Amino acid sequence: MSACLQLGDLLALGQKSSAQLSAWLRASNVSLSERVEREAALRSETLAQFVRIAVSDFLAEADEEAWASLMSAIRDAPDPGGACVARMAAFRLQREGAQ
């Protein structure tokens, strides 16, 4: 599996397969993968569930500043999918007070 996915591919993986999403994330960013997997386990969620909830939370609750930050991160990142997961996961963790 390629380490660099387009954003739509990443979101589709989150709907299909936690194992594939985990493999991609591990290849893309080991430290982010470990953190997200740890946070998912603390919540008794799969990696895919954690990411789906993070995306949903971001779509429902992010303000203009969070969106602008996400767009900048995606634009400037060598791996936009990884940047998206990182920002949305951080947003979820911040909203839950886990940061």
QUIPELIN-V996895 format. One record per backbone hydrogen bond with DSSP energy under -0.5 kcal/mol. CO is the residue of the C=O (numbers start at 0). NH is the residue of the N-H. E is the energy in kcal/mol with one decimal. If there is no record, write none. Layout:
co=(CO	CO)
nh=(NH	NH)
e=(E	E)
This chain:
co=(2	4	5	6	7	8	9	10	11	11	12	16	17	18	19	20	21	22	23	24	28	29	30	31	32	33	34	35	36	37	38	39	39	40	45	46	47	48	49	50	51	52	53	54	55	56	57	62	63	64	65	66	67	68	69	70	71	72	78	79	80	81	82	83	84	85	86	87	88	89	90	91	92	92	93)
nh=(4	80	9	10	11	12	13	14	14	15	16	20	21	22	23	24	25	26	27	28	32	33	34	35	36	37	38	39	40	41	42	42	44	43	49	50	51	52	53	54	55	56	57	58	59	60	61	66	67	68	69	70	71	72	73	74	75	76	82	83	84	85	86	87	88	89	90	91	92	93	94	95	97	98	96)
e=(-0.6	-0.8	-2.3	-2.4	-2.1	-2.3	-1.8	-0.8	-0.7	-1.3	-1.9	-2.2	-2.7	-2.4	-2.6	-2.8	-2.7	-2.1	-2.2	-3.4	-2.7	-2.6	-2.1	-3.0	-2.7	-2.2	-2.7	-2.7	-2.4	-2.1	-1.0	-0.7	-2.8	-1.6	-2.5	-2.6	-2.7	-2.5	-2.4	-2.8	-2.6	-3.1	-2.4	-2.8	-2.2	-2.5	-2.3	-2.2	-2.7	-2.4	-2.3	-2.8	-2.2	-2.4	-2.7	-2.5	-2.3	-1.1	-2.1	-2.4	-2.5	-2.6	-2.4	-2.8	-2.8	-2.3	-2.2	-2.3	-2.8	-2.6	-2.5	-2.0	-3.1	-0.6	-1.1)
